[in-house]
Amino acid sequence: MILLRFAMKAIVFLAQLAAILSSAFIAVLTAMDVVMRNFFQQPILGVSEMNQSVLAVLLGFGFVICGFQRDHIRVTLLENAIQRRVPDWAYRGWITGWEVIATSVFAALIWRHAQHLLENYEYSPVLDISIGAVFVVVATLLTLAAVVLVLRLALPAQKDAS
């Protein structure tokens, strides 16, 4: 149990570090492009494609982080009423079950789209980056997020800070 908690915290730490570096890369790249456009009238070629690719990967890291920390968006309209009527373990299983199903379906769709892009040799027009490869990275991160959600069930429940 301790090893599982350590492994999951290490995965989340690495995802957070990668998300911070990705965000910083987007910010620096965009700032450099603005400076180049305004002062030298010369934009950086492919900056939009690089930002889009890194942002897609950042989304995948976000799923891993939110899955572990349970910081995702939930509609709480009926949550309190349902939570009062069922045991805590049943409610926790119900919510996590739907989270795993939704994340897994999303990952499967992204995997299928990545396969389609790779089969058709789709490349970005300016930088000639394989778009399918970017989607493979995102699909891998979404699959990892679904695994983290399932493994999180093995950990003891923690009280929410809110």
Buried (B, 14 or more C-beta within 10 A) or exposed (E): EEEEBEEBEEBBEEBBEBBEEBBEBBEEBBEEBEEBEEEEEEBBEBBBBBBBBBEBBBBBBBBBBBBBEBEBEEEEEEEEEBBEEEEEEEBBEEBBEEBBEEBBEBBBEBBEBBBEBBEEEBBBEEEEBBBBBBBBBBBBBBBBBBBBBBBBEEEEEEEEEE
